[in-house]
Amino acid sequence: MGITWGLAFLGSGYVNYPVLYLFCILNSLQGFFIFVWICLLAKKHRRREMEDKSSSSPVRTSDIKIQ
């Protein structure tokens, strides 16, 4: 996250317009990247919860036959 602000400090002066444009573009997309990252983490967490629920299903004692 600090990379974009590093670009802003390097972009002082009128010669470094490409650096300032890059700063604006990356800083604008930063929120989108954080959103995608949180969505992927939530999806991974939901998948893990589903696997835990399926692996720890209770066993009914009425299904067990004792001889």
Buried (B, 14 or more C-beta within 10 A) or exposed (E): EEEBEEBBEEBEEEEBEEBBEBBBEBBEEEEEEEEEEEEEEEEEEEEEEEEEEEEEEEEEEEEEEEE
